[in-house]
Structure formats: C-alpha cells, structure tokens
Amino acid sequence: MESDSLLFSFFLIFSGAALLSTLALFLRQPLLVAYIVIGVILGPYGLELISDASLLTDIAEFGIIFLLFLLGLDMQPSKLIATLKNTFLITLASSLLFVALGYSTGILFSFSQAESLVIGFAMIFSSTIIGIKLLPTTVLHQKHMGELMVGILLLQDFIAIFILAFLDSGNIEQANALRVLVAFPILLVIAYVSTRYILVKLIGKFDHFKEYIFLLAIGWCLGLSELASVMGLSAEIGAFVAGVSLATSPIALFIAYSLKPLRDFFLILFFFSLGAQFNISLLSQIIAPALLLAVLALSLKPIVFHYLLRRFSERNRLAWDAGLRLGQISEFSLLIAFVAAQSGMIGEVASLVIQGAAIITFLISSYVVVMFCPTPIALSPRLRRD
C-alpha cells in the first residue's frame, strides 16, 4: 500500500469515525460500535473505498498490545488479592455457565467442537466500556458497587488473558498447555528481575525526562511482547506482563496517562479492521445464531449475576443493578474471535457470529443501562449521577 493511499485510508477512517461517533454519542451508544460500522461501510464488503485492510489489521494489533499493557499497569498486587477474594466464586460460577450456554448454541447450529468452545469462551465476558464507563464517578471510586464491578471485570480480564495464551497458537492440546504453563512463569521471572534491577533504576535516575520515560515504556512493552512471542506465548501476554511489572512504580500513572491517546489511536484501527472484515454477504448464515447468543446474554446474564450476588449476601437492588450493567458480551469477546480466526482455530462464519452477537448486545444493553441504572447520561433526571 503506497503512502498516499495509506494517508487517504486514514482520512476516510478517522473522518468517518468522527462523524459516526457524533451520531453514536447523540444515541448514547459505545463509540466502538461507530468504529465497527464505519469499517463495514468503507471496507471490501461495503463501499470498497478501502479494498485491502490487511495492512491496517497488522497496524491495529498494536492497539490490543497497548490496551493490555495499560490493563497490567492498573493491576497492583494488593489490589488483585483483595479483588480475587471478593469476586472469585461469582466470576468462576458465571463463567462456567456462560461457556456451557455458548458451547451448546454453537453445537445447535452445527459448528465444530473447537468453534463452539470459542463461542462459549466469548460468552464469558461483560463489557468494561458499558460496565465501568457508565458508572457514576463517585460510585466507581468510593462505593461498594464500584469495587464489585471492577472485581468481576478484572477477573474476567484474567480469564481472557489465559484463554488468549492458548488460542494464539491455534490449538488447546495438552502439549500447548504444558508449554504455556512453563513459559509463562519464566516470562514473569524475566520481567520481575529486569524491572527491579534495570527499569526501576533507569526511571528513578531519569524520571524528570518525560519523553525518555514515554519512550522507555513503549520499548519495554514492545520488547516483552516480542520476547513472549519468541517463547511461544502471544505478544498480548507479553504486553500484559510488562504492565503488571511496572504497576507498583510511582511513575505508572504517568505512563498510563501518556499512552492512552496512542492506545486509542490504534484501537480505532483495530475495531475498524474488525468491521472491514465483516462479510455482510454471510449475514443470512450468521443472523440466527448471533441473535440467539445476544438474547441469551441480554436475558440470562442479569439474572445469573443477580442470583449469584444475592447468594453472597449482596442487597437485592445492588444485585439487579450489577446484573444489568454486566448483561452483554464484551469487547474482549471481539478480541478472542479475532485471535482465534487469525490462528485458524475458527472459521469466518463463527467469528462473524461472535462479532454480530457482541454488537447487538452493545446496542441494546447500553439503552437498558441508561434507562434503568444511575449513570452520568441517564435518560431520567432521577437516575442521572456524575
């Protein structure tokens, strides 16, 4: 792809995304829906204004790497331990049930065992964008609801990281599982030693040079991502470990703040590339399973989380509130579909089913949360909370 055509592609992507994002904000929808839709419109299955999205797909993977790096930066060990204690059983029980629902749906529509399993994995996760971004700021930082939501979503993120480690190689056989279990601790040790004896000293000595810290953070993230790939893990796993290794550093907040615009730039490209690969000619093949998965997520997830939270002594109103906020499929499900399709573990139709179901739940769940839960953009003034 020539530089002029790449520049023109970026013009179409970001200008189009800006227009659709404005519409999405008026309709109170997650912005990533706008990014996916503009990909469908401009991509090879739409207007064909961008006929070859392969280069953009490669570039877009950096968005996922930076996303997981920033996720790791926010995971301090003490916070992780407290979170695991409070929400482990709830997350485990709900995950097993949702995997069974997704797997059964895949089998019902004659997908292979592997494809059905990936569909089951995709059903586990709830959207961080809807779950956290639509929480009032005071609730997120000061109230029990905030701790509960962060805990469940954080554990789901851990499950996603583990699943990605297996999907990236295209199989989940015993040999691959053993390789991951051996390579992952080695990567952790390398990250710990390097951080303690090299990175922390460099940061402490040159922390007044902000450009250097920014460069060092990117180099550390991409360096550990490449090392993870060499060891047979995924680049995403390496980025996550790189972030966790720096989480206790005093400079972690600065790094996270500095890298967010870079992450957002690449994530727009990632979601655009997903939309560009959405083959709308296969819509008739995916609409039935996608709708069923969406209906199961939208109807059963709130009920399941309500039941489990009530079993663990949460108040009825809080349990319903949390259940409604967690009642959708996640952006992590899109990532799992992307990685599984790239590795050849699932076919195009199965990947599109997951994407279609996720988009449907994003749209409907956003309206449900805005209509019935306290949020900064609630339709009712009674429910509007900053």
N, C-alpha and C positions, 0 to 999 in steps of 0.2 A: 504494500500500500504506500503510495507516494505521500510526501509531506503535505502537498496541497490537499489531497483527498482526505488525509487524516485531520487536517485543520477544518475542512468542510464538515467532516463527520462530527467533530467536537462541537462545531457551531450548531449543527442540527440537534445533537443530543442535549446539550445544555440549554439552548434556547427553547427547544420543545419541552424539556423537562421543567423549565421555569414557568412556561405557560400552563402546563397541566398541573403543576404543583399549586399554582394560584387557585385553579379551579378546585383542586383537592382540599385546600385549606378552607375555601368557602363551604364545601360539602362536609368538612370535618372528617377527612379521611387521612390515613397514614400516607406520608409523601412517597414511600417506596412503591405504592400502588401506581402513582403517576409515572415513576421511573420505568416500571414494567410495561405499562400501557404505551408509553412513547416508544419503547423497544419494539412492541408488536406493530405499531403503526409504521415506523420507519424501516423496520428490518426486512429481511429477504422474503418473509411470508406476508408482508403488508404492502406498503408503497414501494419497496425495494430502493429507497433512496440510499440506504446503506446495505449493499448486497452481500458484503463479506464482513461478518462480525468476528472472524477468528482472531484478528489482532487485538480487537477491543476485549475479547474474552480473556486473552492472556494478560493484558494490562489490568483488567478488572480483578484478577485474583489477588493483586496487591491490596485491594480493599479488604478482603477477608483476612489477609495476614495482619494488617494493621488493626482490624477490628478485634482479633483475638489477642494481639499484643496489648491493646488498651484494656481489654477484659481482664487479662492477667495482672496489669498494673493496679487494678482495683481490688485484688484479692489478697489482702493481708492475712497471714496465717491465723492470727487470733480471731479475726472476723469469720474466717472459714470454719473454724472449730465450733464457734457459737452457732453458726448457721446450720451446720450439719446436725447438731444435737436437736435443734428445734423443728426441723422440717424433713429429716431423713426418711422417716417411715411414711409420711404423707406422700412425698415425692416418689418413693420406691413403689408403693402400692398403686398409685395412679399411673405410673409409667408402665407397669406390668399389664394393667387393664387396657390401657390405650394401645399398647403393642398388639395385644390379642384382638382388639377391635379392628385395627388397621390390617393386620395379617389376614383375618377372616374375610374382610372386604376384598382384599387382593385375590384370595383363593376363589371367592364367589364370582369374580369377574375373569377367572381363568388366567391370572398372571402366574408366573413361575414362583417356586418357593422363595428364591432369593429376592425377586421383585416384591413379593408380598411381605417379606420380612422388612425390607427397606421402607415400604409404605407404612408398616407398623411402627418402625422407628420414627418416621416423620410425624406420626400422630402424638408422640410423647409431649412435644414441646409447645409451650404457650409463648405468645409474642411479648418480648421485652418492650417493644415500642408501645404497644397498647397497654400492657400491664403496668409499666413504670412511668412512661411519659404522660399518661393520663391520670396519674395520681397527683393530688394537690401537693405542692412542695412541702408544706408543714407536716402532712401525713407521711410523706416519704422519709423525712429526716427525723421526725420526733415521735411518731405514733407506732403502736404495735402492728397495725396494718402494713406500714412500710417495711418493718422488719420481716413480717410474714411473706410478703410478696417478693422481696429481694431474696429471701432464703430459698423459696421454692424455685424461682427463676435461676438462681445461682447454681443450685444442684442440677437443674435441667441442663444448664450450660456445661457442667462437668460431664454429664452423661453424653451430651453431644460431642464433646472433645474426644471422649473414649471411643464412641462409635465412628467418628471420622478417622481415627487412627487405623481402624480395621477396613473401612470402606475404601480408603485411599489406595490400597494395593489390589482391590478388585476381588477379594475373597475374604471369608471369615473362617478359614480352615484352621485346624489345630496348630499347624506349623507357623502360620502367620500370627496366631495369638501368642505363641511362645516367643516369637521374635519381638513382638511389641512389648511383651512383659519384661523382656531382658533389656531391650534398647532404651525403653523409657526411663528406668532408673539410672542408667548410665548417663543419659542426657541431663537428668536432674542434677547429678553429681557434678558434671562438667559445668553446668550453668551456675551452681552454687559456688564452686571453687573460683570460677572466673569472675563472678560478681564480687565476691568477698575480697579477693586479693588483687584484682585489677580494676574493675569498673568503679567500685566504690572509691578507691584511692584517686582515680582519674577525675571522678565527679567532684570529690572533695577539694582537689587541687585547682580545678579549672571551672568551678561552678559559676563564676562571675562572667564567663564567656558563654552566653546563652546559645549563640549559633553553634558553638562546639558541642554543647550538651544535646542540642537538637540532632546534630549530625551523628554523635555517638549513639544516641538512642536508635536512630534508623539503622546504623551499621550493626548494632547489637541484635536488633530484631531480625534483620535480613540474614545476618551471619548465622544465628542459631537456627533460623528456618532452613538454610541450606545444609547445615550440619545434620538436622533432623532428617532431611531428605536423603542424604548420603547414608545415614544409619538405617534407612528403610522405613522411617516414620514419615509423616506428612509435614510439609512446610508450615501448615497451620498449627500443628502441635508444637513445633519449634518456636513459633511466634508467641504462643500462649506461655510456654515455659520461660521465655525471655522476659515477658511481662511480669510473671509471678516473682522471678528472681530479683526484680527491681522494686517490688511493691513496698518494701519496708524502707526504701531510700527516701530521705527528705525531699529529694528532687522529683519524686514520682508524680506529684500533682502537676508540676511544671511540664514534665514530659507528656503527660496525658493531655493537658490543655493545648500544648503546641502541636500534637499530632492529630487532633480531632479534625481540623479542616482538611488535612491530607487524607485521612481515613474517609471522610465524607465524599471527597472528590472521587476516589476510587470505588466507593460503594455505589455511587450513582452509576458508574460504568458497569459495575457488577450486575445490578438489577436491570439496567438497560439490556445487557447481553442476555440475561435470562428471558426478557421479553422478546428480544430479537430472534431467539431460538425457539420461541413458542409457535409451533406449526399449526396454524389455525385450520388447515385443511383436515387435521385429525380431530377436530372438535367433536365430531359425531361419535368417535370412538372413546373419548375421554369424559364426555359430559355426564354420563350416568354414574360411573364410579366416583368422579370428582364431587358431584352433588351429594352422593351418599356419604362420602367421607366428611364433607362440610356439615351436613345435617347431624351426623354423629358427634362431631366436635362441638358444634354450637349448642346442641341439646343435652348431651351427656356430660361434657366436661364441667359445666357449672354444677350439675347435680352431684357428680363424683367428688369434686373438691369440697362442696358443701357438706356432704356426708362425712368425708374423712376429717375435715376440720372440726365438725361437731363432735366426732368421736374423740378428738384430742382436746376437748373442753373449751373450744372457741365459741363465742356468742353466736347465736343464730343469724343475727343481722350481719355481723362481720363475715361469717362463713359464706353467706349468699353474695355479699359484696365481692369477696375474693374470688368466689367461683365464677361470677360474671366477668370479672376482669381477666381471668385465665381461660375463658371459654373460646379459644380459637387455635388455629395452627400457627406455627412460628416462622419467622424469617430464617431461623436455624433449619427448619424443615426444607426450605428452598436450597440452603447450602448443602444439606445431606443429599437432596435429589441431584444437585449439580455435581458433587464429588462422585456419587455412585454412577451417574451417567458417564462422566469423564473416564472412570476406571473400567467401564464396560460391564459393571455388575447388573445394571438395569438398562432396559431399552428406552427409546424415546417416548413411547406411549406411557409407560409407568412414570417417567419423570414429569411429563405434562400433567398427568393425573394429580400428582402431589402439588405441582405449581398451581393448577386450577383450583384445587380444594383450598389451598392456602389463601389465594386471592379472594375467593368467595367469603371465607371466614374473616379476613381482614375487613372487608367492606361491611358485613353485617354486624360483626362484633363491635366495631367502632361505634356504630349507631346505638347499639344496646348499652354500651358503657356510658356514652354521652347522655343518653336518655334516662338511665336509671341509677347511675352512680355519681357520687360527688367528683367532679373534675373541674379543671380551670376553664373548660369550654362547654360546660353542661348547658343543655337547652333550657332547663328550668333555672330561674334565678335562685330558687331554694337549694339547688344542688351545686351551684357554682362555688368552687373553692379555689383560692390561689395557692 
